[in-house]
Amino acid sequence: MNILSNAIDALEQQSKSNSQQAGFTPSICIRTQVVSGDRVAIHIIDNGSGIPPHVRARLFEPFFTTKPIGSGTGLGLAISYQIVVEKHGGQLKCFSEVGQGTEFVIKIPITPFPPCRITK
């Protein structure tokens, strides 16, 4: 949810700053796939303005934010990284170029759910 929320914020900000740009339609694409038979990948892709390299390098640092004071804590992506990588043994990567949008890829192991048991 943190990644989606950040994508929405970025697209809203771009829409406000590019209100004169005709034809820009903000969009987010979410795609899932099974990779290697034992992992699932979730791709979250937006067509925003992209993230500069110096910001990308710090995205998953606790308390790092590019949002104005009072708008963000800088914990969302750090917590997301901790959940995906440390708790689930997965990967969380960001691919972005300025002017080309951003793609986050989450890869996590597929683990079967235990059977449901309903007791009365």
Residue frames as qw, qx, qy, qz and C-alpha x, y, z in Angstrom:
[[0.000, 0.886, 0.465, 0.000, 0.00, 0.00, 0.00],
 [0.325, -0.747, 0.098, 0.572, 2.88, 2.38, 0.69],
 [0.358, -0.097, 0.599, 0.710, 4.19, 1.95, -2.84],
 [0.128, 0.617, 0.683, 0.369, 0.76, 2.56, -4.35],
 [0.193, -0.894, -0.314, 0.255, 0.18, 5.58, -2.12],
 [0.353, -0.565, 0.285, 0.689, 3.51, 7.07, -3.16],
 [0.297, 0.194, 0.686, 0.636, 2.72, 6.47, -6.84],
 [0.010, 0.801, 0.583, 0.140, -0.62, 8.23, -6.46],
 [0.287, -0.837, -0.081, 0.458, 1.03, 11.17, -4.68],
 [0.384, -0.311, 0.474, 0.729, 3.69, 11.47, -7.39],
 [0.205, 0.417, 0.706, 0.535, 1.12, 11.38, -10.19],
 [0.101, -0.882, -0.455, 0.076, -1.06, 13.97, -8.43],
 [0.337, -0.712, 0.125, 0.603, 1.95, 16.24, -7.99],
 [0.331, -0.057, 0.613, 0.715, 2.92, 15.83, -11.65],
 [0.122, 0.652, 0.686, 0.299, -0.64, 16.52, -12.77],
 [0.179, -0.903, -0.255, 0.296, -0.68, 19.77, -10.77],
 [0.327, -0.615, 0.321, 0.641, 2.70, 20.92, -12.06],
 [0.167, -0.060, 0.720, 0.672, 1.93, 19.93, -15.68],
 [0.374, 0.559, 0.603, -0.430, -1.63, 21.21, -15.86],
 [0.356, 0.692, -0.211, -0.591, -0.79, 22.86, -19.17],
 [0.057, -0.309, 0.890, 0.330, 0.55, 19.61, -20.66],
 [0.756, 0.184, -0.045, -0.626, -2.22, 18.34, -22.91],
 [0.803, 0.244, -0.504, -0.203, -2.71, 14.63, -23.26],
 [0.156, 0.323, -0.840, 0.407, -1.06, 13.51, -20.00],
 [0.794, -0.353, -0.227, -0.440, -3.17, 10.82, -18.37],
 [0.208, -0.535, 0.748, -0.333, -1.74, 9.62, -15.06],
 [0.903, -0.020, -0.297, -0.311, -1.77, 5.83, -14.79],
 [0.347, -0.495, 0.771, -0.202, -0.64, 2.99, -12.56],
 [0.807, 0.173, -0.487, -0.287, -0.31, -0.57, -13.83],
 [0.531, -0.447, 0.673, -0.256, -0.11, -3.55, -11.49],
 [0.774, 0.316, -0.494, -0.238, 1.06, -6.83, -12.95],
 [0.650, -0.462, 0.579, -0.173, 1.71, -10.15, -11.25],
 [0.757, 0.402, -0.489, -0.162, 3.53, -13.24, -12.44],
 [0.897, -0.376, 0.223, 0.064, 4.94, -16.47, -11.13],
 [0.374, 0.771, -0.514, 0.039, 8.70, -16.58, -11.55],
 [0.164, 0.442, -0.863, 0.181, 10.92, -19.64, -11.14],
 [0.623, -0.227, -0.717, -0.214, 7.92, -21.70, -10.00],
 [0.547, -0.414, -0.612, 0.393, 8.49, -20.81, -6.36],
 [0.179, -0.348, -0.201, 0.898, 8.21, -17.02, -6.33],
 [0.236, 0.802, 0.532, 0.132, 5.66, -14.43, -7.33],
 [0.320, -0.043, 0.061, 0.944, 6.56, -11.00, -8.69],
 [0.086, 0.850, 0.498, -0.151, 4.36, -7.95, -8.33],
 [0.384, 0.155, 0.206, 0.887, 5.17, -5.03, -10.62],
 [0.004, 0.852, 0.421, -0.310, 3.80, -1.58, -9.77],
 [0.450, 0.126, 0.348, 0.812, 4.45, 0.80, -12.66],
 [0.120, 0.839, 0.354, -0.395, 3.52, 4.45, -13.05],
 [0.552, 0.549, 0.281, 0.561, 3.98, 6.95, -15.85],
 [0.278, -0.927, -0.119, 0.223, 5.09, 9.77, -13.56],
 [0.235, 0.931, -0.276, 0.030, 8.14, 11.97, -13.84],
 [0.829, 0.222, -0.410, 0.309, 10.54, 9.32, -12.53],
 [0.638, -0.759, 0.028, 0.130, 12.99, 9.37, -9.64],
 [0.318, 0.828, -0.441, 0.135, 16.48, 10.92, -9.92],
 [0.767, 0.157, -0.571, 0.246, 19.42, 8.62, -9.06],
 [0.138, 0.327, -0.574, 0.738, 20.40, 10.51, -5.87],
 [0.621, -0.216, 0.232, -0.717, 16.87, 9.99, -4.51],
 [0.899, 0.072, -0.368, -0.227, 16.62, 6.36, -5.71],
 [0.514, 0.319, -0.680, 0.414, 19.79, 5.57, -3.76],
 [0.051, -0.163, 0.626, -0.761, 18.05, 6.54, -0.50],
 [0.558, -0.251, -0.405, -0.679, 14.47, 5.34, -1.07],
 [0.776, -0.310, -0.544, -0.073, 14.51, 2.57, 1.51],
 [0.329, 0.161, -0.536, 0.761, 16.30, 4.55, 4.26],
 [0.280, -0.678, -0.646, 0.211, 14.20, 5.15, 7.37],
 [0.140, -0.787, -0.250, 0.546, 13.04, 8.79, 7.68],
 [0.197, -0.178, 0.464, 0.845, 14.12, 9.74, 4.15],
 [0.346, 0.687, 0.628, -0.118, 11.35, 11.61, 2.37],
 [0.259, 0.150, 0.341, 0.891, 10.99, 14.02, -0.51],
 [0.170, -0.736, -0.592, -0.280, 7.57, 15.17, 0.69],
 [0.042, -0.657, 0.151, -0.737, 7.04, 18.51, 2.41],
 [0.055, 0.103, -0.756, 0.644, 7.20, 18.68, 6.21],
 [0.486, 0.120, 0.478, -0.722, 4.01, 17.25, 7.66],
 [0.738, 0.333, -0.226, -0.541, 3.17, 15.23, 4.54],
 [0.902, 0.159, -0.402, -0.004, 5.30, 12.15, 5.04],
 [0.681, -0.684, 0.262, -0.020, 7.34, 10.43, 7.72],
 [0.306, 0.668, -0.674, -0.072, 9.84, 8.71, 5.47],
 [0.455, -0.273, 0.813, -0.241, 8.92, 5.33, 6.93],
 [0.822, 0.314, 0.141, -0.453, 6.62, 3.85, 4.27],
 [0.750, 0.513, -0.412, -0.061, 9.23, 2.42, 1.92],
 [0.036, 0.507, -0.789, 0.343, 11.60, 1.50, 4.76],
 [0.622, -0.072, 0.617, -0.476, 8.82, -0.54, 6.36],
 [0.851, 0.414, -0.049, -0.318, 7.87, -2.04, 3.00],
 [0.475, 0.584, -0.652, 0.087, 11.47, -3.08, 2.44],
 [0.230, -0.364, 0.795, -0.427, 11.68, -4.62, 5.91],
 [0.776, 0.107, 0.411, -0.466, 8.47, -6.62, 5.40],
 [0.824, 0.499, -0.177, -0.200, 9.35, -7.89, 1.91],
 [0.503, 0.580, -0.609, 0.197, 13.07, -8.59, 2.42],
 [0.040, -0.401, 0.770, -0.495, 13.54, -9.34, 6.10],
 [0.611, -0.034, 0.547, -0.571, 10.20, -10.93, 7.03],
 [0.865, 0.346, 0.207, -0.299, 9.39, -12.77, 3.78],
 [0.624, -0.272, 0.591, 0.431, 12.86, -13.41, 2.31],
 [0.580, 0.689, 0.413, 0.135, 11.95, -11.55, -0.86],
 [0.434, -0.009, 0.198, 0.879, 13.30, -8.69, -2.95],
 [0.148, 0.893, 0.370, -0.211, 12.10, -5.11, -3.40],
 [0.487, -0.081, 0.322, 0.807, 13.65, -3.14, -6.24],
 [0.246, 0.836, 0.238, -0.428, 13.01, 0.19, -7.88],
 [0.512, 0.146, 0.489, 0.691, 13.68, 0.97, -11.53],
 [0.139, 0.905, 0.345, -0.206, 13.24, 4.56, -12.64],
 [0.464, 0.114, 0.228, 0.848, 14.60, 7.15, -15.01],
 [0.079, 0.523, 0.221, -0.820, 13.72, 10.83, -14.88],
 [0.403, 0.382, -0.281, -0.783, 10.98, 11.48, -17.41],
 [0.432, 0.139, -0.824, -0.338, 10.26, 7.76, -17.88],
 [0.792, -0.378, -0.180, -0.443, 8.14, 6.78, -14.87],
 [0.207, -0.497, 0.766, -0.353, 8.89, 4.33, -12.09],
 [0.834, -0.060, -0.482, -0.263, 8.58, 0.58, -11.57],
 [0.395, -0.490, 0.683, -0.370, 8.75, -1.20, -8.24],
 [0.742, 0.100, -0.629, -0.208, 9.19, -4.96, -8.34],
 [0.561, -0.439, 0.556, -0.429, 8.34, -7.07, -5.32],
 [0.684, 0.174, -0.693, -0.147, 9.41, -10.72, -5.43],
 [0.505, -0.415, 0.577, -0.490, 8.35, -13.02, -2.62],
 [0.037, 0.106, -0.991, -0.066, 8.37, -16.78, -2.12],
 [0.672, -0.208, -0.354, -0.616, 5.13, -18.62, -2.69],
 [0.037, -0.134, 0.898, -0.417, 4.13, -20.41, 0.46],
 [0.389, -0.369, -0.749, -0.389, 1.04, -22.56, 0.59],
 [0.458, -0.448, 0.212, -0.738, -1.64, -21.58, 3.06],
 [0.082, -0.058, 0.953, -0.284, -2.25, -24.10, 5.80],
 [0.247, -0.415, -0.791, -0.375, -5.61, -25.85, 5.54],
 [0.351, -0.379, 0.133, -0.846, -8.52, -24.07, 7.18],
 [0.336, -0.233, -0.896, 0.173, -10.02, -25.80, 10.15],
 [0.396, -0.435, -0.032, -0.808, -13.31, -24.66, 11.51],
 [0.266, -0.122, -0.891, 0.347, -14.14, -25.90, 14.95],
 [0.427, -0.565, -0.349, -0.613, -17.49, -25.68, 16.68]]
